[in-house]
């Protein structure tokens, strides 16, 4: 058991002063007014940790390799070809080193849990590993070593495009039969039982990569293992994807999903960028989550999610760093708001009638939506919740407007440096004074890999 005293803390019901959290086995068991003897003092402002709802860990290693222009012809699809070439070199050992580096970066910036949308399954030549879950276990090991919470989402990838097109050479490491995929999911559940602070769901990659029969089989299998398992899917990220879906199914991607899958609060629709009014309302009615990745969606030229209307109508969202061109929840939330300002030509858009602070509204809603998207007992600081929290730098935060109503606005819109000092995950400190115990060794291993890999 440990006790943590905070002079200022963002609890589930708002800002509070002089509170002591009692933490037992990683869970907040009491919140006591005042300082309690033997409590550790948090040297700064305490807020809930953020959940990263969408990660492809290996992509962190080529984040800087895809910005060479091609006379205005670059798009998501040309970027994807660079990605295929890069991942053709990666071993399981590489994957663990890259994920370790990435997860340290996430923790230092304020992410305390990550949903890993994991589709790199097989050997470089496309053949199965002797242990089907070898690549997945590399991710589990990276999460354990760094201390971040993990929601493992093995990806079902069957086809290269609508109409069950055969996979191309760049996709050979992704492909599983439905039966083999379901075995992989079962294997990941077994792994999760041996790695603390982890759970497992699934990720049908996209409607272009998964047919209806395979989708239903995978969903039924995982829900037999865990009725509340998270289910994530890429959906309507690109205009071409919408056009191809209309040609094949006669319906837009989100509409097809609403009509052919039993969406509920365990589903997270990643990107869902190109949707119409009916699809937006359908997502909200189903209680599914919109997984928004603003920096990646901007980097890939995807488009902008209709966040203003979605939130006004009661939608739930989470944020992710996806391709990891940026690993910073503050930047994701800043650009979530700024994109709406540029479209609407207005300011302070993503506040709410109950919360006038844009920053606080976005941080709290994203953390709760992220918790829902991972089926994790996180997202807010209250009795019964896991102790995943951040301590913001006390002296640096004083440089900004620091009365309660402005604190998270200052963090998201006014600060240009990392304000996270300490990070606790599941009741354990994993970052102290802005430093992670493994960061120097990890950085060396990571840079050694980059010297030998090419895009």
C-alpha positions in Angstrom: 0.0 0.0 0.0 1.2 3.5 -0.7 -0.2 7.0 -0.1 0.3 10.0 -2.4 -0.5 13.6 -1.3 -1.4 16.2 -3.9 -1.8 19.9 -3.3 -3.8 20.1 -6.5 -5.4 17.1 -8.3 -8.0 16.6 -11.1 -10.4 14.0 -9.6 -13.3 12.6 -11.5 -15.7 15.3 -10.3 -13.2 18.2 -10.8 -10.3 20.0 -9.4 -9.5 19.4 -5.7 -6.8 20.6 -3.3 -4.9 18.9 -0.5 -6.0 15.3 -1.1 -4.2 12.0 -0.2 -4.7 9.0 -2.5 -4.5 5.6 -0.9 -3.3 3.1 -3.4 -3.4 -0.7 -2.8 -2.4 -3.3 -5.5 -2.4 -0.6 -8.1 -6.0 0.7 -7.3 -7.1 3.8 -5.6 -8.9 2.6 -2.5 -9.5 5.9 -0.7 -9.3 9.7 -1.2 -8.6 11.5 2.1 -8.8 15.2 2.8 -5.5 16.7 3.9 -2.0 15.2 4.3 -1.8 11.8 5.9 1.3 10.7 7.8 3.8 8.8 5.7 2.3 9.9 2.5 4.6 10.8 -0.4 4.2 14.3 -1.7 3.6 14.8 -5.4 5.8 17.7 -6.6 3.3 19.2 -8.9 -0.2 19.0 -10.3 -1.8 15.5 -10.6 -4.0 14.6 -13.5 -5.1 11.2 -15.0 -2.9 9.5 -17.4 -3.9 9.3 -21.1 -4.7 6.2 -23.1 -3.3 5.9 -26.6 -6.1 4.1 -28.5 -4.2 3.3 -31.7 -0.6 2.3 -32.2 1.5 0.5 -34.8 4.7 0.3 -32.8 7.1 -0.7 -35.6 6.2 2.4 -37.6 8.0 4.6 -35.1 11.3 3.4 -36.6 10.5 4.9 -40.1 8.7 8.0 -39.0 11.3 10.3 -40.6 11.8 8.2 -43.8 8.6 9.0 -45.6 8.7 12.8 -46.1 10.5 12.9 -49.5 8.3 14.6 -52.0 7.2 13.2 -55.4 6.0 16.3 -57.3 2.7 16.5 -55.5 1.8 12.8 -56.0 2.3 11.6 -52.5 -0.7 10.1 -50.6 -1.5 7.5 -48.0 -1.1 4.9 -50.7 2.4 5.9 -51.7 3.3 6.1 -48.0 2.0 2.6 -47.6 4.5 1.3 -50.2 7.4 2.8 -48.1 6.0 1.1 -45.0 5.9 -2.3 -46.8 9.5 -2.0 -47.9 10.6 -1.0 -44.4 8.8 -3.7 -42.5 10.2 -6.4 -44.8 13.5 -6.1 -42.8 12.2 -6.4 -39.3 12.7 -9.3 -37.0 11.0 -10.0 -33.7 14.0 -8.7 -31.9 13.8 -5.5 -33.9 10.1 -5.2 -33.1 10.8 -5.5 -29.3 13.5 -2.8 -29.4 11.4 -0.4 -31.4 8.3 -0.9 -29.2 10.5 -0.5 -26.1 11.8 2.9 -27.3 8.3 4.0 -28.4 6.7 3.0 -25.1 9.3 4.9 -23.1 8.6 8.0 -25.3 4.8 7.5 -24.7 5.2 7.3 -20.9 7.4 10.3 -20.7 4.8 12.3 -22.6 1.9 11.2 -20.5 0.4 8.1 -22.1 -0.1 5.4 -19.5 -1.8 2.7 -21.6 -1.5 1.8 -25.3 -3.8 -0.2 -27.6 -1.4 -2.0 -30.0 -3.1 -2.6 -33.4 -0.7 -5.4 -34.2 -0.5 -6.8 -37.7 3.1 -7.8 -38.2 2.7 -11.5 -37.5 5.0 -13.7 -39.6 8.7 -14.1 -40.6 10.3 -11.9 -43.2 9.5 -14.4 -45.9 5.9 -14.6 -44.8 6.2 -18.1 -43.2 4.8 -18.7 -39.7 7.0 -18.6 -36.7 7.2 -21.9 -34.8 5.3 -20.0 -32.1 2.4 -18.2 -33.9 2.5 -15.4 -31.3 6.2 -14.7 -31.4 5.8 -11.2 -32.8 3.0 -10.4 -30.4 5.1 -11.6 -27.4 7.8 -9.1 -28.4 5.2 -6.4 -27.8 4.2 -7.9 -24.5 7.8 -8.0 -23.4 8.3 -4.3 -24.4 5.3 -3.3 -22.4 6.4 -5.2 -19.3 10.0 -3.8 -19.6 8.8 -0.2 -19.8 5.8 -0.4 -17.4 3.1 0.8 -19.8 -0.3 -0.8 -19.7 -1.1 -2.8 -22.8 -4.2 -3.7 -24.7 -3.0 -6.2 -27.4 -5.2 -6.2 -30.6 -4.0 -8.9 -33.0 -5.1 -7.8 -36.5 -7.1 -10.0 -38.9 -5.8 -9.3 -42.4 -7.2 -11.6 -45.1 -7.2 -9.7 -48.5 -5.5 -6.9 -50.4 -8.7 -5.2 -51.2 -12.5 -5.4 -51.7 -13.6 -8.5 -53.5 -11.2 -10.7 -51.6 -8.2 -9.6 -53.8 -5.1 -11.8 -53.1 -2.5 -10.2 -50.8 0.4 -8.5 -52.4 4.1 -9.2 -51.5 4.2 -6.3 -49.0 1.3 -7.8 -47.1 2.6 -11.4 -46.8 3.6 -11.0 -43.1 0.1 -9.9 -42.2 -2.0 -12.7 -43.6 -3.7 -15.4 -41.6 -6.6 -17.7 -42.3 -9.5 -17.1 -40.0 -8.9 -20.3 -38.1 -5.2 -19.5 -37.7 -6.1 -15.9 -36.6 -8.5 -17.2 -33.9 -5.7 -19.5 -32.6 -3.4 -16.4 -32.5 -6.0 -14.6 -30.4 -6.3 -17.5 -28.0 -2.5 -17.6 -27.7 -2.5 -13.8 -26.9 -5.0 -14.4 -24.2 -2.7 -17.0 -22.7 0.2 -14.6 -22.9 -1.9 -11.8 -21.2 -2.5 -14.1 -18.3 1.2 -14.1 -17.6 1.8 -10.3 -18.1 0.3 -8.0 -15.6 -1.7 -4.9 -16.6 -2.5 -6.3 -20.0 -5.6 -7.4 -21.9 -6.6 -8.6 -25.3 -9.1 -7.7 -28.0 -9.0 -8.0 -31.8 -8.7 -5.7 -34.8 -10.3 -6.7 -38.1 -8.0 -4.5 -40.2 -10.5 -2.9 -42.5 -13.4 -3.8 -44.7 -11.1 -4.0 -47.7 -8.9 -6.5 -45.9 -11.6 -8.6 -44.1 -14.7 -10.2 -45.6 -18.0 -10.5 -43.8 -17.7 -14.2 -42.9 -14.2 -13.7 -41.5 -15.3 -10.7 -39.5 -18.1 -12.5 -37.8 -16.0 -15.5 -37.1 -13.3 -13.4 -35.4 -15.8 -11.4 -33.4 -17.6 -14.5 -32.2 -14.4 -16.1 -31.2 -13.0 -13.2 -29.1 -16.4 -12.6 -27.5 -16.5 -16.3 -26.4 -13.1 -15.6 -24.7 -14.1 -12.2 -23.2 -17.6 -10.7 -23.7 -16.2 -7.2 -23.3 -13.1 -7.6 -25.4 -12.2 -4.4 -27.4 -12.8 -4.6 -31.1 -11.0 -2.0 -33.2 -11.2 -1.5 -37.0 -9.8 1.0 -39.6 -12.8 2.5 -41.3 -13.3 5.3 -43.9 -9.8 6.7 -43.5 -9.5 7.6 -47.2 -11.9 8.8 -49.9 -10.7 6.0 -52.2 -11.7 3.5 -49.5 -15.2 4.9 -49.4 -15.5 4.8 -53.2 -14.3 1.2 -53.4 -16.7 0.2 -50.6 -19.6 1.8 -52.4 -18.6 0.0 -55.6 -18.3 -3.4 -53.9 -21.0 -3.3 -51.3 -23.3 -0.5 -52.5 -22.9 1.1 -49.1 -20.4 3.5 -47.4 -18.0 1.7 -45.0 -19.5 2.9 -41.7 -23.0 2.3 -42.9 -22.1 -1.2 -44.0 -20.6 -1.8 -40.6 -23.7 -0.5 -38.8 -25.9 -2.8 -40.9 -23.7 -5.9 -40.7 -22.0 -5.9 -37.4 -23.5 -5.6 -33.9 -21.6 -2.4 -32.9 -21.6 -1.5 -29.2 -19.4 0.3 -26.6 -16.6 -2.2 -27.1 -16.1 -1.2 -30.8 -13.6 1.5 -31.7 -13.8 2.9 -35.2 -10.3 4.1 -36.0 -10.3 7.3 -38.2 -13.9 7.1 -39.4 -12.8 10.3 -41.2 -15.1 10.4 -44.2 -18.6 9.9 -42.8 -22.0 11.5 -43.6 -24.6 12.7 -41.1 -26.4 9.4 -40.9 -23.2 7.5 -40.2 -22.1 9.9 -37.5 -25.5 9.5 -35.8 -25.3 5.8 -36.2 -21.9 5.6 -34.5 -23.3 7.6 -31.6 -26.4 5.5 -31.3 -24.4 2.3 -31.2 -22.2 3.7 -28.4 -19.1 2.9 -30.4 -16.0 5.0 -29.9 -14.4 7.2 -32.6 -10.6 6.7 -32.5 -9.1 9.9 -33.8 -5.4 10.3 -34.6 -5.0 14.0 -35.6 -1.2 14.1 -36.2 -1.1 10.9 -38.3 -4.3 11.9 -40.2 -2.7 15.2 -41.0 0.6 13.6 -41.9 -1.0 11.2 -44.3 -3.4 13.7 -45.8 -6.4 11.7 -44.7 -8.9 14.4 -43.9 -10.6 15.8 -40.7 -13.1 14.0 -38.5 -16.3 16.0 -37.8 -15.5 16.3 -34.1 -17.6 19.4 -33.4 -20.9 17.7 -34.5 -19.9 14.4 -33.0 -19.3 15.8 -29.5 -22.3 18.1 -29.6 -24.5 15.0 -30.3 -22.9 13.0 -27.4 -20.3 10.9 -29.2 -17.4 9.3 -27.4 -13.9 9.6 -28.7 -10.3 8.5 -27.9 -7.0 9.6 -29.3 -4.1 7.7 -30.8 -0.7 8.3 -32.2 -1.0 5.7 -34.9 2.1 6.0 -37.1 4.0 7.9 -34.4 5.0 10.8 -36.4 4.3 12.5 -33.1 4.2 10.8 -29.7 2.5 13.4 -27.6 -1.1 13.5 -26.3 -1.0 17.2 -25.9 -0.2 17.7 -29.6 -3.0 15.3 -30.5 -5.6 17.2 -28.5 -4.2 20.6 -29.7 -4.7 19.6 -33.3 -8.0 18.0 -32.6 -9.2 21.5 -31.6 -7.2 23.5 -34.2 -8.5 21.5 -37.1 -12.0 22.4 -36.1 -11.1 26.1 -35.7 -9.6 26.1 -39.3 -12.8 24.5 -40.7 -15.3 26.6 -38.7 -13.2 29.8 -38.6 -14.1 30.1 -34.9 -12.3 29.6 -31.6 -12.6 27.5 -28.4 -14.9 25.0 -30.2 -14.6 21.8 -28.3 -15.7 23.0 -25.0 -19.1 21.9 -23.6 -22.0 23.5 -21.7 -20.7 21.7 -18.6 -17.0 22.4 -19.1 -16.0 25.8 -20.5 -12.3 24.9 -20.6 -11.5 23.3 -24.0 -8.3 21.7 -22.5 -10.0 20.1 -19.6 -12.9 19.0 -21.6 -10.7 17.3 -24.2 -8.3 15.7 -21.7 -11.0 14.2 -19.5 -13.1 13.0 -22.4 -10.2 11.5 -24.3 -8.9 9.7 -21.2 -12.4 8.2 -20.5 -12.9 7.3 -24.1 -9.5 5.7 -24.2 -10.3 3.7 -21.1 -13.6 2.5 -22.8 -11.7 1.7 -26.0 -9.3 -0.6 -24.1 -11.8 -2.0 -21.6 -9.4 -0.9 -18.9 -10.1 0.4 -15.4 -8.5 3.7 -16.1 -9.3 7.2 -17.4 -10.1 9.1 -14.2 -8.9 9.4 -10.6 -11.5 8.1 -8.2 -11.9 5.3 -5.7 -11.9 1.9 -7.4 -9.9 3.1 -10.4 -6.4 2.1 -11.3 -3.8 4.5 -10.2 -2.6 5.7 -13.6 -1.6 9.3 -13.2 0.8 12.1 -14.2 2.5 14.8 -12.1 3.0 18.0 -14.0 6.1 20.1 -13.4 5.3 22.5 -10.6 7.6 25.4 -11.3 7.1 25.3 -15.1 3.3 25.3 -14.8 3.6 28.4 -12.7 4.8 30.2 -15.8 1.3 30.0 -17.2 -2.2 31.0 -16.0 -2.5 28.5 -13.2 -5.9 29.0 -11.6 -7.9 25.7 -11.9 -10.0 26.7 -14.9 -7.0 27.5 -17.0 -4.6 24.7 -16.1 -5.3 22.2 -18.9 -5.8 25.0 -21.4 -2.3 26.2 -20.5 -0.9 22.7 -20.8 -2.4 22.0 -24.2 -2.3 25.4 -25.9 0.4 27.5 -24.2 3.2 25.2 -23.3 5.9 24.3 -25.8 7.8 21.8 -23.7 7.0 18.5 -22.0 5.3 19.4 -18.7 5.2 15.8 -17.4 7.6 15.2 -14.5 6.4 11.9 -13.0 4.3 9.0 -14.3 2.6 6.3 -12.3 1.1 3.2 -13.9 -1.0 0.7 -11.9 0.4 2.2 -8.7 4.0 2.0 -9.7 6.3 5.0 -10.6 7.7 4.4 -14.1 9.0 8.0 -14.8 10.6 10.2 -12.2 11.9 13.7 -12.8 11.2 13.2 -16.5 13.4 10.2 -16.8 12.8 6.5 -17.4 15.2 4.0 -16.0 15.7 2.3 -19.4 15.8 5.3 -21.7 19.6 5.5 -22.3 20.0 1.8 -23.1 16.9 1.8 -25.1 17.9 4.8 -27.2 21.3 3.2 -28.0 19.7 -0.1 -29.1 17.1 1.8 -31.2 19.6 4.0 -33.0 21.8 0.9 -33.7 18.8 -0.6 -35.5 18.2 2.5 -37.5 21.7 2.5 -38.8 21.1 -1.0 -40.3 17.6 -0.5 -41.6 16.5 1.5 -44.7 13.2 2.7 -46.1 
